[in-house]
Amino acid sequence: MANPKIKSSAQNAKKSNATAGRKPASKSLYSKADLEEIFRRFSIQRPEPKGELEHVNPFTLVVAVALSAQATDAGVNKATRALFAIADTPQKMLDLGEERIRDYIKTIGLYRNKAKNVVALSEKLITDFGGEVPRTREELMTLPGVGRKTANVVLSMAFGQATMAVDTHIFRIANRLLLAPGKTPDEVEQRLMKVVPDQYLYHAHHWLILHGRYCCKARKPECERCVIADLCRSPEKTWDIPAPLVELPAQIIGAEAAG
């Protein structure tokens, strides 16, 4: 059996220098067959991928995703577990009040501004939407603290719509792998929606997030653990042989993971 291709740091530096002057790629470097195979493997590895933010209903999902900006899912879960136990509707959240909400989420970055947004979005849900979370991106984005990424997460996780919520992991993966390169999250979203095969689109954003979080990590991608190492077009790639394609253990989310 041939030895796997392992690139030294010097080789990587040389390649980076060689490509530094080139114009960045503006489209996917993968064929339709490559894309089918990439997402087929992800589907075998994680048949039912899940978001890692704890929530009990669409409202608490909106709040959790809004709070997760510039924070980790684990940190948000730790803060919201007790909050959602007593305030799982817009009215209960309003009754709790901004000061008490701050007390629950003070371990999260930007918690003061986020507490204001939670109160404001709760109020708007009551006055404009009868206390129900809307089911369109345009309406969701009228809520304070809710941007396009948050709206896409809610549409997918709460209402089963196929969306592409481009967070920092997906933005990095799309550009690093030259899968759907773009200068902005919106560009990456549009390109991913075009290149991801239709039958895999519903789970695609979770597969990419989890791949970026646990394998293709920001500081140092763990290429030897990657199931698409042979297909990857990234100039940063250090390994050419794909990891064994086996189903990963079921995800443990939230309280179970914490325990």
N, C-alpha and C positions, 0 to 999 in steps of 0.2 A: 504493500500500500504506500502511495506517495506521501511524503511528509507534508503536513499542512503549511501553507504559506504564512510565515510570521515576519512581520515587518519590524525592523528596529526603529528606535526613536530617531536615529539619524536618517533612515530612509523616509520616515514620515516627514521630517523637517525638510528634506530635499524636495519631496513631492509637494509640500505646502508652498515652498518658495517658487517652485516651477509653475504652480497654478495661481500664485498670488496676483500676477499681472493680467490674468485672463478675465474676460467678462463673465460674471456669475451666470450659471445655467438658469434659463428662464422657463424650462419645461421639464417634465419627467424624463429621465433617462431609461425608463423601463418599457419593455414591449407589453402588449396586452397579455401575452402568455406569462411573462414575468409577474405582472400584477396579479393575475389569477392565482399563480402559485404562491406568491407571498402571503396573500390573505387566506388561501386555503390552509397554509401551514399555521397561521395565527389561529384559525378556527379550530384546528385540531388541538393546538396547545391550550387554548382557553375557549371551550365551546360556548360558555355562558359568562362572558366577562361582565364585571359589575363596577359601577362607580364606587369610590371608597368613602364617600361622605354619608354619615348617618342621617336618616330622615324618616319621618313616619307618614308623611302625606306631601302633596305638591307644595303646600305653603312652607313647610319646614325645609323642603328641598330648595326652594327659592332663597330662603334666608341663609341656609348653609352654603350654597354656592356663592352668594353675594359676600358672605363673610370670608370665603376662602381666598379672595384676592390677596396676593402677597403673604400667604400663610399656607401651612401644610394641612392636608386633609386630617392627619392625626391630631394636630393642634386644634383644629376647628371641632372635631368630634369630641375631644376632651372638654372643650368649653361649652358646647351646645347640648351635651347629654342631659345635664340637669335643667337647662333652659327649656328644652323641648318637652320635658316631663311635665312642666307646669304651664307652658304657653305654646300650644300647637295649632292655634288659630289666630287670624289677624286681630280679632277682638281681645283675646287673652293677652296677646303681645302688647296691644295698646294699654290694656288695664295694668299691665306690669309696669310700664313707663320707662322712659329713657335711662334714668339713673340706675334702676335695678337691672335693666338689660346690660348696662355697662359693667356692673358688678360680675355678671355671668361671663362676659366675653373679654374681660380686661387682659387675659393672657394672649389675645390675638392682636397682631399688628394693626394699627390705625383703628383701634376699638372705639374711640370716641365718635369718630365720623361714621363708622359702621353702625353704631347704636342709633345715631340720628336717622340713618337710612332705613334701618329696620322699622323704626317707628313710622317714618314717612311712607314706606311702601305698604305697611299694614293699614295705615289710614286710607291710602289710595285704593287698595284692594276693597275696602269696605265701601267707600263712597262711589267708586267708579265701576266696580265689578261684583257688587253684592257679596263681598267676602270670599269670592272664588278666584282661583288663579286662572288667568286667561290662557287660551290655547293657541294663540298666534304670536309669532316673533315680534311683530310690530306692537302689539298691546303689551307684551311682557317688557319690552324695552322702554315703555313709558313709566315703569316703576322706578323709583329712586334707587340708585345703586345697582341697577340691572343693565348690563351691556349685552352685546350680541353673544358673547361666549356663554354668559349665564343663561340667556334665553334659550340658546341651543341645547345646553345641558338639560334644562327643564323640559323642553319639547321632547327630547329623547327619553329621559329617564322617567318622567311623570306621564307622558302621553304617547309614548311609543312611536314617535316620528323619527325618520332617518335624517339626522343632522350631523354636522361636523363642528364640534366645539373646539376651537383651536386655543389650547392653553400653551404654557411655556414648553411643555414636553413635546406636544405635537408640532409646534412651530420649529423647535430644534430638530426633531426627527425628519420632518418634511424637507428641511434644508440640508441637513447633514447627509442624509441618504440620497439627496437629489431626487426625491420621490415626487415632490410637488413644491419646488422652490418658489419663494416669494419674499418680498421685502416687508410685508405687513401680514398680520393674522388674517385679514380679509382676503388678501391675494392667495394665501395658502389654503384657506377654506374653499375658495372657488375652484382652485386647481385640484384639490383632493376630491371634491364632489364630482369632478370630471373623470379622474383616473381610477378611483376605487370601483371595482366591479359591483354592479347593482346588487347582486345577491349577498354581498358582504358589507354593504354600506351601513346597515343599522348598527352593527357592533364595531365598525371600523375605528371610531374615535376612541373607544375604550381599549381596543387592542393596541393602538398606537401610544396612548397614554401609558399603559402598563408596560409596554416594551421600552419606552423611554425612561420610565421610573425604575425598572428593575433590571434591565439588560443594557440598553444603549444609553448609559448614564451620561450626565452632562460633563463631568470632569474626565472620565475615562470609560469609554464604551467597553463592555465585557464581551468582545467579539467571539471568544471561544465558547460562550454560552448561548450564542445567537442561532436560531433555527433558520435564518435566511442569510447566513454568512456567505454562502456561495453565490447568492443573487445580488447582494448589496453592492452598490456602485459608489459608496462613500470613499473619498480619498483618505479618510482617517482609518479605514478598515485595517485590522492587523491579523486577520484570520480568514481562511478561505473554505474551511470545512464546516458545514452546518452542524449544530448540536443535535443530538437525537430528538426526533420529532415524537414526543410523548405528551399526553395530557398532564398538565400541572395539577397539583393538589387544589381542591376547591378554595377559593378566596375566603379568608376570615375577615369580616368587616366589623369595624366599630368596637362595641363593648366586648365581643368575644375575643377580638384581637388584643384589646387592652388587658383583658383578664389573663 
